Amino acid sequence: MNMSPVILNSAARMVDGFEYVDLSEAKPDPAAMEFAPGEFAMKYNVLPLVLDGETLVVAMSAPEALQAVDDLGILINRPVRAVLADKALIEERIKDFFLERILANMVPDDSAVADLDDTTDLADLTKMAGDTAVVQMVNAIFAQAVRDGASDIHIEPYERDVKIRCRVDGMLSDLMRPPKRMHAALISRIKILGEMNIAERRLPQDGRIRLTIANRQIDVRVSIVPTVYGERAVMRILDKGTAMLGLTELGMQADVLEKFRKLISLPHGIILATGPTGSGKSTSLYASLQEIWSPTTNILTIEDPVEYQVPGISQIQVRANIGLSFANGLRSIVRQDPDVIMVGEIRDHETAEIAIHAALTGHLVFSTLHTNDAAGAVTRLLDLGVEPYLVASSLIGCIAQRLVRRVCSNCAVPDTPSQEVLRAIGITEYEISQRGGATFMRGKGCDKCQNTGYKGRQGLYELLVIDEPIRRMTVERASAGVMKAHAIQAQSMRTLLGDGRNMVIAGRTTPEEVLRVSQREDF
């Protein structure tokens, strides 16, 4: 048996008259778990642990769940004994065992799910989407993705099979491979949930799904596009239960955090966050807004889409189909007596000009741009057709960022990276010796990190403060490289690669991760 003998020990710790089991040490016996139907265990949060003779020992999170344990005994026609355990650990063990079993074994019979072709009518599609196995599979996919902390789910059809993948900590990994014949039913089910046109299979469609998983409100943005082998779906998961991060939790080093706090406390000007999609720009801006919010400020945002609702802040959703664009919305926001404005993204000349005029008339404006580094934001505004003198007089700072995966704290071991990879991120043997050595770490892989060696992510930051020399360079249309060189020399600006190098030396990430997200020419 895999179960620790603690639960059979009469001298064990007692809570509310029940024996208490530490599930971080005691592992359930798979043979015992086979006695409980997965749906019952997940619904009532009860976990079979071990067989004590003929009696099934079952963990519950509170004495109030005793009725569910008794019902399980009646269901399986076997005596049961209840013990107490931590609620979160019970949920985790149930999901580990039952969801994986559901995903592995969930294949509907051929009569329920037929192959799809252009002649398949709406009634057949609806019937396929409502099949019990299809409904359970879609529910299980969402539950597994939320449990793993995934940001996206991909359903990808190919000639002979279908791949379902999840993006966790920025990296895609396989979740399951259902039979090709299930593809049409899965897509149809997702269309029904997202209130899309189930019969339209030739055009891209977008939708939104609202779910409750483990008492957490989940919003899912759905995008479906037609490919040569069928429709491909990508679902972005927005977990409303995820706590909004504060500035101190973003991973900025102390010197950068101090400078950034000074910037966001200024009364007016534009602050830009730059980086590729998925680099955490919106999270940084939300954290900034929370930092400066007070009962005496009026903060408005216009976003596409509104990802998280922030208490005390009025948020507007872009609706291009009815003419509510960033530019139109921003024009209206300026007439709402704002102190602080956040524009989800500056995409065109019109939005850039309105944002700049808002800054020049006494507002603090936050926005994002897609550029490789902080200095590139200045030249991007000029490329959008904004006059150099307007950029120079309104822009007060740019912060570029990337997200790197952190070494899993559960399986981290000391590591000795090659000299070649250390040189690539600018770490020299002399620097290591000057610091009194460096403890490089690497995750060897464990259950908590899905054997990747990484768990969670942290930001790399490059903060460019717009000083008088950079304003002159802007008016003279100097290159981003010249501005960056000045900032490194005069402001001691640390580049993205330099920030990553410090994280590697501190043992929080690996050189390969830093090189994956930042450019070598940064140093």
C-alpha positions as CSV (number, residue, x, y, z in Angstrom):
1,M,0.0,0.0,0.0
2,N,1.2,3.5,-0.8
3,M,-0.7,5.0,2.1
4,S,1.2,6.2,5.2
5,P,0.1,4.2,8.3
6,V,-0.7,7.4,10.1
7,I,-4.4,7.2,9.3
8,L,-4.6,3.8,11.0
9,N,-2.9,4.9,14.1
10,S,-5.2,5.4,17.1
11,A,-2.7,7.9,18.6
12,A,-2.9,10.2,15.5
13,R,-3.8,13.9,15.9
14,M,-7.6,14.4,16.4
15,V,-9.6,17.4,15.1
16,D,-13.3,17.8,15.9
17,G,-13.4,14.2,17.0
18,F,-12.0,12.9,13.6
19,E,-8.5,11.7,12.9
20,Y,-6.5,14.3,10.8
21,V,-4.4,13.1,7.8
22,D,-1.6,15.2,6.3
23,L,-2.1,14.6,2.6
24,S,1.2,16.3,1.8
25,E,2.9,13.2,3.2
26,A,0.2,10.5,3.0
27,K,-0.5,9.4,-0.5
28,P,-3.9,7.8,-1.5
29,D,-3.9,4.1,-2.5
30,P,-5.0,3.9,-6.2
31,A,-6.8,0.7,-5.4
32,A,-8.9,2.5,-2.8
33,M,-9.6,5.5,-5.2
34,E,-11.1,3.1,-7.7
35,F,-14.1,2.6,-5.4
36,A,-15.4,6.1,-5.8
37,P,-16.9,7.4,-9.1
38,G,-14.9,10.4,-10.2
39,E,-18.0,12.6,-10.6
40,F,-19.1,11.9,-7.0
41,A,-15.6,12.6,-5.6
42,M,-15.3,15.9,-7.4
43,K,-18.8,17.0,-6.6
44,Y,-18.6,16.4,-2.8
45,N,-14.8,16.8,-2.4
46,V,-14.4,13.4,-0.7
47,L,-11.2,11.3,-1.3
48,P,-10.9,7.5,-0.8
49,L,-7.5,6.9,0.9
50,V,-7.0,3.2,1.8
51,L,-8.7,0.0,2.6
52,D,-8.6,-0.9,6.3
53,G,-9.7,-4.5,6.0
54,E,-13.2,-4.2,4.5
55,T,-13.6,-0.6,5.6
56,L,-12.8,2.2,3.1
57,V,-11.1,5.2,4.8
58,V,-12.3,8.4,3.2
59,A,-10.9,12.0,3.6
60,M,-13.3,14.9,3.9
61,S,-12.5,18.6,4.4
62,A,-15.1,19.3,7.2
63,P,-17.4,17.4,9.5
64,E,-20.4,18.8,7.5
65,A,-19.3,16.4,4.6
66,L,-20.0,13.3,6.7
67,Q,-23.3,12.8,4.9
68,A,-21.5,12.6,1.6
69,V,-19.1,10.0,3.0
70,D,-22.0,7.9,4.3
71,D,-23.7,8.2,0.9
72,L,-20.5,6.9,-0.7
73,G,-20.7,3.9,1.6
74,I,-24.2,3.2,0.5
75,L,-23.3,3.7,-3.2
76,I,-20.4,1.2,-3.1
77,N,-22.1,-1.1,-0.5
78,R,-19.1,-1.1,1.8
79,P,-18.4,0.2,5.3
80,V,-16.6,3.6,5.3
81,R,-14.7,5.6,8.0
82,A,-14.3,9.4,7.7
83,V,-11.1,11.3,8.5
84,L,-10.3,15.0,8.1
85,A,-7.7,16.5,5.7
86,D,-6.9,19.9,4.2
87,K,-9.6,21.0,1.7
88,A,-7.1,22.2,-1.0
89,L,-5.0,19.1,-0.8
90,I,-8.1,16.9,-1.1
91,E,-9.1,18.8,-4.3
92,E,-5.6,18.5,-5.7
93,R,-5.5,14.7,-5.1
94,I,-8.9,14.2,-6.6
95,K,-8.0,16.2,-9.7
96,D,-4.7,14.5,-10.1
97,F,-6.3,11.0,-10.1
98,F,-9.8,11.4,-11.6
99,L,-9.3,14.1,-14.2
100,E,-6.4,12.3,-15.7
101,R,-8.4,9.1,-15.8
102,I,-11.4,10.9,-17.4
103,L,-9.2,12.5,-20.0
104,A,-7.4,9.2,-20.8
105,N,-10.6,7.1,-21.1
106,M,-13.1,9.5,-22.5
107,V,-13.8,8.3,-26.0
108,P,-17.4,8.2,-27.1
109,D,-18.7,5.4,-29.2
110,D,-18.8,5.7,-33.0
111,S,-22.5,5.8,-33.1
112,A,-22.7,9.0,-30.9
113,V,-20.1,10.9,-32.9
114,A,-20.0,10.7,-36.7
115,D,-17.5,12.1,-39.1
116,L,-18.2,15.7,-40.3
117,D,-18.4,16.8,-43.8
118,D,-20.0,19.7,-45.7
119,T,-23.4,17.9,-45.8
120,T,-23.7,17.5,-42.0
121,D,-26.8,19.5,-41.0
122,L,-27.4,21.6,-38.0
123,A,-29.5,19.0,-36.2
124,D,-26.6,16.5,-36.4
125,L,-24.1,19.0,-35.2
126,T,-26.3,19.9,-32.2
127,K,-26.8,16.3,-31.4
128,M,-23.1,15.6,-31.5
129,A,-22.3,18.6,-29.3
130,G,-24.8,17.5,-26.7
131,D,-23.4,13.9,-26.4
132,T,-22.6,13.2,-22.7
133,A,-19.1,12.1,-23.4
134,V,-18.4,15.3,-25.5
135,V,-19.8,17.5,-22.8
136,Q,-17.7,15.7,-20.1
137,M,-14.6,16.0,-22.2
138,V,-14.9,19.7,-22.8
139,N,-15.6,20.2,-19.1
140,A,-12.6,18.1,-18.2
141,I,-10.3,20.0,-20.6
142,F,-11.3,23.3,-19.0
143,A,-10.9,21.9,-15.5
144,Q,-7.5,20.4,-16.2
145,A,-6.3,23.7,-17.9
146,V,-7.4,25.8,-14.9
147,R,-5.8,23.4,-12.5
148,D,-2.5,23.6,-14.4
149,G,-2.6,27.4,-14.4
150,A,-2.8,27.5,-18.3
151,S,-3.4,30.7,-20.1
152,D,-4.5,29.2,-23.4
153,I,-6.1,26.0,-24.7
154,H,-5.4,25.0,-28.4
155,I,-7.6,22.5,-30.3
156,E,-5.6,21.8,-33.5
157,P,-6.9,19.5,-36.3
158,Y,-4.5,17.7,-38.6
159,E,-5.0,15.2,-41.4
160,R,-5.4,12.1,-39.2
161,D,-5.5,13.3,-35.6
162,V,-6.4,16.2,-33.3
163,K,-4.0,17.7,-30.8
164,I,-5.2,19.5,-27.6
165,R,-2.5,21.6,-26.1
166,C,-2.2,24.1,-23.1
167,R,0.1,27.0,-22.7
168,V,1.5,27.0,-19.1
169,D,4.1,29.6,-18.1
170,G,4.3,30.7,-21.7
171,M,5.1,27.2,-23.1
172,L,2.8,24.9,-25.0
173,S,2.5,21.2,-23.9
174,D,0.3,18.3,-25.0
175,L,-2.8,17.7,-22.9
176,M,-4.5,14.9,-24.9
177,R,-5.1,13.6,-28.4
178,P,-8.8,12.7,-29.0
179,P,-9.8,10.7,-32.0
180,K,-10.2,12.7,-35.2
181,R,-13.9,11.8,-35.4
182,M,-14.4,13.8,-32.1
183,H,-13.1,17.0,-33.6
184,A,-16.4,18.3,-35.1
185,A,-18.3,17.5,-31.9
186,L,-15.7,19.3,-29.7
187,I,-15.8,22.4,-31.8
188,S,-19.6,22.4,-32.0
189,R,-19.8,22.2,-28.2
190,I,-17.4,25.1,-27.8
191,K,-19.5,27.1,-30.3
192,I,-22.6,26.5,-28.3
193,L,-21.0,27.5,-25.1
194,G,-19.6,30.7,-26.8
195,E,-22.9,31.5,-28.4
196,M,-21.4,31.3,-31.9
197,N,-23.0,30.1,-35.2
198,I,-22.7,26.4,-35.0
199,A,-23.5,25.9,-38.7
200,E,-20.9,28.4,-40.0
201,R,-17.6,26.5,-40.7
202,R,-16.1,28.6,-43.4
203,L,-15.4,31.9,-41.6
204,P,-13.5,32.8,-38.4
205,Q,-15.6,33.4,-35.3
206,D,-15.0,34.9,-31.9
207,G,-17.0,34.2,-28.7
208,R,-16.9,34.3,-25.0
209,I,-17.6,31.6,-22.4
210,R,-18.3,32.1,-18.7
211,L,-17.6,29.1,-16.5
212,T,-17.5,28.3,-12.8
213,I,-14.7,25.8,-12.0
214,A,-14.0,24.8,-8.3
215,N,-16.0,27.9,-7.1
216,R,-13.9,30.2,-9.3
217,Q,-15.3,32.5,-12.0
218,I,-13.5,31.9,-15.3
219,D,-13.9,33.9,-18.4
220,V,-12.8,32.3,-21.7
221,R,-12.2,34.2,-24.9
222,V,-12.7,31.9,-27.9
223,S,-11.3,32.3,-31.4
224,I,-12.1,29.8,-34.1
225,V,-10.6,29.8,-37.6
226,P,-11.1,27.4,-40.5
227,T,-8.0,25.4,-41.7
228,V,-7.6,22.8,-44.4
229,Y,-8.2,20.0,-41.9
230,G,-11.1,21.6,-40.0
231,E,-11.7,24.4,-37.6
232,R,-9.0,25.3,-35.1
233,A,-9.9,26.8,-31.7
234,V,-7.8,28.8,-29.3
235,M,-9.3,29.7,-25.9
236,R,-7.7,32.4,-23.7
237,I,-8.5,31.7,-20.0
238,L,-9.1,34.8,-17.8
239,D,-9.3,33.6,-14.2
240,K,-11.1,36.2,-12.2
241,G,-10.1,34.3,-9.0
242,T,-6.5,35.2,-9.7
243,A,-5.4,37.9,-7.4
244,M,-4.2,41.1,-9.0
245,L,-0.5,41.6,-8.5
246,G,0.9,44.6,-6.8
247,L,4.0,46.5,-8.0
248,T,6.2,44.8,-5.4
249,E,5.1,41.3,-6.7
250,L,6.0,41.9,-10.3
251,G,9.7,41.0,-9.7
252,M,11.2,44.5,-10.3
253,Q,14.6,44.9,-8.7
254,A,14.7,47.6,-5.9
255,D,16.4,50.3,-8.0
256,V,14.0,49.9,-10.9
257,L,11.0,49.8,-8.6
258,E,12.1,53.0,-6.9
259,K,12.5,54.9,-10.2
260,F,9.2,53.5,-11.6
261,R,7.2,54.6,-8.5
262,K,8.6,58.1,-8.9
263,L,7.4,58.1,-12.6
264,I,3.9,56.9,-11.9
265,S,3.5,59.5,-9.1
266,L,4.0,62.4,-11.5
267,P,0.9,64.5,-12.2
268,H,0.9,64.3,-16.0
269,G,2.7,62.7,-19.0
270,I,2.7,59.4,-20.9
271,I,4.2,56.2,-19.5
272,L,4.5,53.3,-22.0
273,A,4.9,49.6,-21.4
274,T,6.5,47.7,-24.3
275,G,7.1,44.1,-25.3
276,P,5.5,41.3,-27.3
277,T,2.1,39.8,-26.7
278,G,2.0,37.9,-23.5
279,S,4.9,39.6,-21.8
280,G,2.9,40.9,-18.9
281,K,2.4,44.6,-20.0
282,S,-1.3,44.7,-18.9
283,T,-0.4,43.2,-15.5
284,S,2.2,45.9,-14.9
285,L,-0.2,48.6,-15.9
286,Y,-3.0,47.2,-13.7
287,A,-0.5,47.1,-10.8
288,S,0.5,50.7,-11.5
289,L,-3.1,51.9,-11.4
290,Q,-3.8,50.1,-8.1
291,E,-0.7,51.7,-6.7
292,I,-1.8,55.2,-7.5
293,W,-5.5,54.8,-6.9
294,S,-7.0,56.9,-4.1
295,P,-10.5,58.2,-3.2
296,T,-9.4,61.5,-4.6
297,T,-8.5,60.3,-8.1
298,N,-10.6,59.5,-11.2
299,I,-9.1,56.7,-13.2
300,L,-10.6,55.5,-16.5
301,T,-9.4,52.9,-19.0
302,I,-10.3,51.8,-22.5
303,E,-9.2,48.2,-23.3
304,D,-9.6,45.5,-25.9
305,P,-10.7,43.4,-24.1
306,V,-11.2,44.3,-20.4
307,E,-9.3,41.3,-18.9
308,Y,-9.8,42.0,-15.2
309,Q,-12.2,44.2,-13.4
310,V,-10.4,46.5,-11.0
311,P,-12.3,47.9,-8.1
312,G,-12.6,51.7,-8.1
313,I,-11.6,52.1,-11.7
314,S,-14.1,52.7,-14.6
315,Q,-13.2,50.4,-17.5
316,I,-14.5,50.7,-21.1
317,Q,-14.5,47.8,-23.6
318,V,-13.6,48.6,-27.2
319,R,-16.4,47.6,-29.6
320,A,-15.1,48.0,-33.2
321,N,-18.3,46.6,-34.7
322,I,-20.3,49.6,-33.4
323,G,-17.6,52.2,-34.0
324,L,-16.2,52.3,-30.4
325,S,-12.4,52.3,-31.2
326,F,-9.5,53.3,-29.0
327,A,-9.5,56.7,-30.6
328,N,-13.2,57.4,-30.3
329,G,-13.3,56.0,-26.7
330,L,-10.3,58.1,-25.7
331,R,-12.0,61.3,-27.0
332,S,-14.9,60.6,-24.7
333,I,-12.8,59.7,-21.7
334,V,-11.0,63.0,-21.9
335,R,-14.4,64.7,-21.4
336,Q,-15.0,62.6,-18.2
337,D,-12.8,64.7,-16.0
338,P,-10.1,62.0,-15.5
339,D,-6.9,62.3,-13.5
340,V,-5.4,59.1,-14.9
341,I,-6.2,57.4,-18.2
342,M,-5.1,53.9,-19.4
343,V,-5.3,53.1,-23.1
344,G,-5.0,49.4,-23.8
345,E,-2.7,49.9,-26.8
346,I,-1.6,52.7,-29.1
347,R,-2.1,51.2,-32.6
348,D,-2.4,54.2,-34.9
349,H,-1.6,57.9,-35.4
350,E,-5.0,59.0,-34.3
351,T,-4.9,57.2,-30.9
352,A,-1.3,58.3,-30.3
353,E,-2.1,62.0,-30.9
354,I,-5.2,62.0,-28.6
355,A,-3.2,60.3,-25.9
356,I,-0.4,62.8,-26.2
357,H,-2.7,65.8,-26.1
358,A,-4.4,64.3,-23.0
359,A,-0.9,64.2,-21.4
360,L,-0.1,67.7,-22.4
361,T,-3.4,69.0,-20.9
362,G,-2.6,67.7,-17.5
363,H,-3.5,63.9,-17.4
364,L,-1.3,60.9,-16.5
365,V,-1.6,58.4,-19.4
366,F,-0.6,54.8,-19.4
367,S,-0.5,52.7,-22.6
368,T,1.3,49.8,-24.4
369,L,3.3,49.5,-27.6
370,H,4.8,46.5,-29.4
371,T,8.5,47.2,-29.5
372,N,11.6,45.2,-28.7
373,D,13.1,47.5,-26.1
374,A,12.3,50.7,-24.1
375,A,14.0,53.1,-26.4
376,G,12.2,51.7,-29.4
377,A,8.9,53.1,-28.0
378,V,10.2,56.6,-28.8
379,T,10.9,55.9,-32.4
380,R,7.7,53.9,-32.8
381,L,5.7,57.0,-31.9
382,L,7.6,59.0,-34.5
383,D,6.9,56.2,-37.0
384,L,3.2,56.6,-36.3
385,G,3.5,60.1,-37.6
386,V,3.5,62.0,-34.2
387,E,5.5,65.2,-34.3
388,P,8.9,64.9,-32.5
389,Y,8.3,67.9,-30.3
390,L,5.0,66.5,-29.1
391,V,6.6,63.2,-28.2
392,A,9.5,65.0,-26.4
393,S,7.2,67.2,-24.4
394,S,4.7,64.5,-23.3
395,L,6.6,61.2,-22.9
396,I,8.1,60.7,-19.4
397,G,9.1,57.0,-19.3
398,C,9.1,53.7,-21.1
399,I,9.4,50.3,-19.5
400,A,10.2,47.2,-21.6
401,Q,9.5,43.8,-20.2
402,R,9.6,40.0,-20.7
403,L,8.5,37.0,-18.7
404,V,11.0,34.3,-17.8
405,R,10.1,31.0,-16.1
406,R,11.3,30.6,-12.6
407,V,13.3,27.5,-11.5
408,C,10.9,25.2,-9.6
409,S,11.6,25.6,-5.9
410,N,10.5,22.0,-5.2
411,C,13.1,20.3,-7.4
412,A,15.8,23.0,-7.8
413,V,19.4,21.6,-7.6
414,P,22.8,23.4,-8.0
415,D,23.9,23.6,-11.7
416,T,27.0,24.5,-13.6
417,P,26.1,26.1,-16.9
418,S,28.6,26.0,-19.8
419,Q,30.9,29.0,-20.2
420,E,29.5,29.6,-23.6
421,V,26.0,30.1,-22.4
422,L,27.1,32.3,-19.5
423,R,29.1,34.5,-21.9
424,A,26.0,34.8,-24.1
425,I,24.2,36.6,-21.3
426,G,27.2,38.6,-20.3
427,I,28.4,36.7,-17.2
428,T,32.2,36.4,-16.9
429,E,34.3,34.2,-14.6
430,Y,35.8,37.4,-13.2
431,E,32.3,38.7,-12.3
432,I,31.4,35.5,-10.6
433,S,34.7,35.6,-8.6
434,Q,34.1,39.2,-7.7
435,R,30.6,38.4,-6.3
436,G,32.2,35.6,-4.2
437,G,30.8,32.9,-6.4
438,A,27.3,32.4,-7.8
439,T,24.8,29.6,-7.0
440,F,23.3,28.7,-10.4
441,M,20.2,26.5,-10.1
442,R,18.2,24.3,-12.4
443,G,15.0,22.3,-11.8
444,K,15.4,18.6,-12.3
445,G,11.7,18.1,-12.9
446,C,8.9,16.9,-10.5
447,D,5.2,16.5,-10.2
448,K,4.6,20.1,-9.1
449,C,6.2,21.5,-12.3
450,Q,5.0,18.8,-14.7
451,N,8.6,17.7,-15.0
452,T,9.7,20.9,-16.8
453,G,12.0,22.2,-14.0
454,Y,10.1,25.5,-14.0
455,K,7.2,26.8,-12.0
456,G,5.7,30.3,-12.3
457,R,7.1,33.3,-14.1
458,Q,8.8,36.6,-13.2
459,G,9.4,39.8,-15.1
460,L,12.6,41.2,-16.6
461,Y,12.5,45.0,-16.8
462,E,14.3,47.7,-18.7
463,L,13.3,51.2,-17.6
464,L,14.1,54.3,-19.7
465,V,13.4,57.6,-18.0
466,I,13.0,60.5,-20.5
467,D,15.5,63.1,-19.5
468,E,16.6,66.3,-21.2
469,P,19.2,64.7,-23.5
470,I,16.7,62.1,-24.7
471,R,14.2,64.9,-25.4
472,R,16.7,66.6,-27.6
473,M,17.5,63.3,-29.4
474,T,13.8,62.8,-30.0
475,V,13.4,66.2,-31.6
476,E,16.5,65.4,-33.7
477,R,15.0,62.0,-34.6
478,A,18.0,60.1,-33.3
479,S,18.0,56.3,-33.5
480,A,16.8,54.1,-30.6
481,G,20.3,52.7,-30.3
482,V,21.7,56.2,-29.6
483,M,19.1,56.8,-26.9
484,K,19.7,53.4,-25.4
485,A,23.4,53.9,-25.2
486,H,22.9,57.3,-23.5
487,A,20.5,55.7,-20.9
488,I,22.9,52.9,-20.1
489,Q,25.8,55.4,-19.6
490,A,24.0,58.4,-18.0
491,Q,21.1,56.7,-16.2
492,S,22.8,53.3,-15.4
493,M,19.8,51.7,-17.2
494,R,19.9,48.0,-16.9
495,T,18.9,46.2,-20.1
496,L,16.5,43.2,-20.3
497,L,19.5,40.9,-20.7
498,G,21.3,42.6,-17.8
499,D,18.2,42.1,-15.6
500,G,18.1,38.5,-16.7
501,R,21.8,38.0,-15.9
502,N,21.1,39.2,-12.3
503,M,18.3,36.7,-12.0
504,V,20.5,33.8,-13.2
505,I,23.3,34.8,-10.7
506,A,20.6,34.8,-8.0
507,G,19.6,31.3,-9.0
508,R,16.0,32.2,-9.8
509,T,16.1,31.2,-13.5
510,T,18.4,29.7,-16.1
511,P,20.6,31.2,-18.8
512,E,18.6,29.4,-21.5
513,E,15.4,31.1,-20.3
514,V,16.9,34.6,-20.4
515,L,18.3,33.9,-23.9
516,R,14.9,32.6,-25.0
517,V,13.1,35.9,-24.3
518,S,15.7,38.6,-24.8
519,Q,18.0,39.5,-27.6
520,R,21.8,38.9,-27.4
521,E,22.6,42.4,-28.7
522,D,21.1,43.9,-25.5
523,F,24.5,43.8,-23.8
